[in-house]
Amino acid sequence: MMNVRSINYHNRHFRVLQNSASGESSGDTEFHYKHIGRIVFADYMGGNIQYGHLLGSVDEYGTLEFYYHQVNLAGELRCGHCKSRPEILTDGRIRLHESWTWTHGATGAGESIVEELAP
């Protein structure tokens, strides 16, 4: 049985379920994760985001910490920092509870929920 400490994010796809008003990702934003050792990274796009990338690591408790940068539909570059706490759903998919802060190109902070797409 999978627990949050043993999650492998490699080749998993996620979509935003909800986001704070100051965020740019939406239900049309899809993330494609890769996982090598403790390093986790993803490409994402959709909705208001032309292209984005995140890079970070997963700790011994399963918590993800990463930095992201993205270009929105207006051509603006925005960057931020995020911490994500994983939850394993009853069907085995992963839901990430995220707290994020803009660090460049926008101000504010928020929370989002991102959920793995069914295979």
Secondary structure, DSSP 8 states (H G I E B T S, - for coil): ---GGG---TT-EEEEEEE-TT----TT-EEEEEEETTEEEEEEEETTEEEEEEEEEE-TTS-EEEEEEEEETT--EEEEEEEEEEEE-TTS-EEEEEEEEEEESS--EEEEEEEE---
